[in-house]
Amino acid sequence: MTGPGSRGDTPPALDRELHHPTRLALAAYLSACGEAEFAVLRDYCQVSDSTLSKTLSALEKTGYVSVRKGYLGKRPRTWASLTFTGRRALNRHLAALEEIAATARRAAGGCAKDPSDSGS
């Protein structure tokens, strides 16, 4: 019987902090820009202010995101950016996802098509 680890392979290491879809979407968005304003991130992730605030706080605690507060005119604003540590973690997480997909494709390539399957 073959499976992960049967050839001495170690399974890909997904990052627990980036596994949640909102955290992953946020990190991916921030990886493409230097810094983004809170409302832009909220709208992109399609979440409430509260959910985004909790997500940013969680990623800030891990050191993956840096949060900066300031004013634009007289209005308070919050900006977030992906740290170097966050960028490395995102790259490793994406590489692990790609490896999982590649392993699945290789495994599916070894499956013999059932002759009774007419494709319907």
C-alpha positions in Angstrom: 0.0 0.0 0.0 1.4 3.4 -0.9 0.6 6.8 0.5 2.2 9.8 2.0 5.3 8.9 3.8 5.6 5.5 2.2 8.7 6.6 0.3 10.1 8.5 3.1 8.3 11.7 2.0 7.0 14.1 4.5 3.6 15.6 3.9 3.5 19.2 2.8 3.4 21.6 5.8 0.3 23.8 5.6 0.5 26.9 7.8 -2.3 26.7 10.5 -2.4 30.5 10.6 -3.0 30.9 6.9 -5.3 27.8 6.5 -8.5 29.8 7.1 -9.8 31.2 3.8 -10.1 34.8 5.0 -6.6 34.8 6.4 -5.3 33.3 3.2 -7.2 35.8 1.0 -5.9 38.7 3.1 -2.3 37.5 3.0 -2.5 36.9 -0.7 -4.0 40.4 -1.4 -1.3 42.0 0.8 1.4 40.1 -1.0 0.6 42.0 -4.2 0.8 45.5 -2.7 2.9 47.3 -0.2 0.1 48.4 2.1 -3.7 48.4 2.0 -6.4 50.4 3.8 -8.8 48.6 6.1 -11.9 49.3 4.1 -10.3 48.0 0.9 -9.3 44.8 2.6 -12.8 44.4 4.2 -14.4 44.8 0.8 -12.0 42.5 -1.0 -12.5 39.7 1.6 -16.2 40.4 1.8 -16.3 40.3 5.6 -17.6 42.6 8.4 -15.4 45.2 10.1 -15.4 43.0 13.2 -14.2 39.9 11.3 -11.5 41.8 9.5 -10.3 43.3 12.7 -10.1 39.9 14.4 -8.3 38.5 11.3 -5.8 41.3 11.3 -5.2 41.0 15.0 -4.6 37.2 14.7 -2.1 37.7 11.8 -0.4 40.6 13.6 0.2 38.4 16.7 1.9 35.8 14.5 4.1 38.5 13.0 2.7 37.9 9.5 1.0 41.3 9.2 1.9 44.8 10.4 -0.9 47.2 11.2 -0.4 51.0 11.1 -3.0 53.5 12.4 -3.1 57.2 11.4 -5.3 59.9 10.0 -6.3 60.9 6.5 -7.3 64.4 7.0 -9.3 64.3 10.3 -10.5 60.7 9.7 -8.8 57.8 11.5 -7.6 55.1 9.2 -5.9 51.7 9.6 -3.5 50.2 7.1 -2.0 46.7 6.9 1.0 45.2 5.2 2.4 41.8 4.9 5.7 41.4 6.8 8.7 39.6 5.5 7.8 36.7 7.9 4.3 36.7 6.5 5.5 36.7 2.9 7.7 33.7 3.6 4.9 31.9 5.4 2.5 32.6 2.5 5.1 31.3 0.0 5.6 28.1 2.0 1.8 27.6 2.4 1.2 28.1 -1.3 4.0 25.6 -2.1 2.4 23.1 0.2 -0.9 23.5 -1.5 0.7 23.1 -4.9 2.4 19.9 -3.8 -0.8 18.5 -2.5 -2.5 19.2 -5.8 0.4 17.7 -7.8 0.4 14.6 -5.6 -3.3 14.2 -6.2 -2.9 14.7 -10.0 -0.1 12.0 -10.0 -2.3 9.6 -8.0 -5.3 10.2 -10.3 -3.1 9.6 -13.3 -2.5 6.1 -12.0 -6.2 5.3 -11.8 -7.4 2.9 -14.5 -10.7 4.0 -16.1 -13.5 1.6 -15.4 -14.6 0.1 -18.8 -18.2 0.1 -17.6 -18.1 3.8 -17.1 -19.8 5.3 -20.2 -19.1 8.9 -19.1 -22.7 9.7 -18.2 
